C-alpha cells in the first residue's frame, strides 16, 4: 500500500520537491510530490517496502538547506506507474 507523507518545517523554497523527486527516481519509487499552500510539502510514495522506508527516512532529513520538523505518515490506496512533480495545492 502507498504511503502519504505530509512534511512540515522549512521545506519550501529550498529545493525539497526536486530533491525528493530525484531520490524517488533513484530508488525506483512511484507517486508524486507537491507544495501545499500552508507551507508544507505533501507526497505519495509507492513501490517496494524497503524503497518506501528509504524515502520516509530521506523525507525526515530533506536536502541540506531544509529543516524538517515533522513528517506525518498514513496509508493510502492506489498504485502509481511513475513519479511526478505536481502543482501547488
Phi, psi and omega per residue, in radians:
X1 nan 2.468 -3.128
X2 -1.229 2.734 3.110
X3 -1.970 2.378 3.047
X4 -1.760 2.271 -3.126
X5 -2.082 2.373 2.951
X6 -2.093 1.996 -3.006
X7 -1.892 2.170 -3.093
X8 -2.020 2.800 -3.142
X9 2.192 -2.666 3.043
X10 -1.545 1.496 -3.012
X11 -2.165 0.011 3.040
X12 -1.981 2.526 -3.128
X13 1.371 0.235 -3.120
X14 -2.203 0.233 -3.142
X15 1.364 0.316 -3.063
X16 -1.064 -0.886 -3.080
X17 -1.049 -0.785 -3.103
X18 -1.167 -0.722 3.092
X19 -1.137 -0.683 3.109
X20 -1.073 -0.799 -3.135
X21 -1.106 -0.705 3.099
X22 -1.090 -0.740 3.127
X23 -1.145 -0.707 3.106
X24 -1.077 -0.766 3.103
X25 -1.077 -0.765 -3.121
X26 -1.054 -0.675 -3.096
X27 -1.543 -0.113 -3.135
X28 1.333 0.521 -3.123
X29 -1.645 2.443 3.055
X30 -1.773 2.936 3.103
X31 2.343 -2.501 -3.110
X32 -2.796 2.897 3.083
X33 -2.541 2.537 3.092
X34 -2.739 2.737 2.996
X35 -1.375 2.661 3.036
X36 -2.007 2.678 -3.101
X37 -1.074 -0.417 -3.127
X38 -1.411 0.070 3.114
X39 1.660 -0.079 3.118
X40 -1.584 3.031 3.009
X41 -2.064 2.404 -3.133
X42 -2.068 2.454 3.139
X43 -2.586 2.703 2.941
X44 -2.183 2.287 3.114
X45 -2.153 2.428 -3.076
X46 -2.466 2.387 3.131
X47 2.759 -2.738 3.116
X48 -1.117 2.510 -3.071
X49 -0.994 -0.704 -3.141
X50 -1.163 -0.593 3.098
X51 -1.222 -0.706 3.085
X52 -1.092 -0.788 3.112
X53 -1.028 -0.708 3.123
X54 -1.148 -0.661 3.110
X55 -1.166 -0.707 3.114
X56 -1.107 -0.759 3.113
X57 -1.086 -0.724 3.107
X58 -1.114 -0.738 -3.116
X59 -1.076 -0.521 3.124
X60 -1.225 -0.355 3.110
X61 -1.807 -0.901 -3.059
X62 1.300 -3.054 3.092
X63 -1.231 2.931 -3.037
X64 -0.938 -0.651 -3.074
X65 -1.483 -0.104 3.115
X66 -1.439 2.727 3.025
X67 -2.307 1.633 -3.094
X68 -1.399 2.247 3.121
X69 -1.876 -0.397 -3.104
X70 -2.799 2.516 2.996
X71 -2.298 1.991 3.071
X72 -1.669 2.328 -3.041
X73 -2.185 2.341 3.027
X74 -2.485 2.809 3.089
X75 -1.569 2.501 3.100
X76 -2.342 2.546 3.094
X77 -1.310 2.843 3.064
X78 1.971 2.836 3.067
X79 -2.411 2.711 -3.033
X80 -2.271 2.606 -3.090
X81 -1.690 -0.412 -3.105
X82 -2.611 3.103 3.106
X83 -1.902 2.424 -3.117
X84 -2.442 2.626 2.972
X85 -1.520 2.268 3.128
X86 -1.929 2.720 3.099
X87 -1.177 2.793 3.120
X88 -0.995 2.436 3.058
X89 -1.842 nan nan
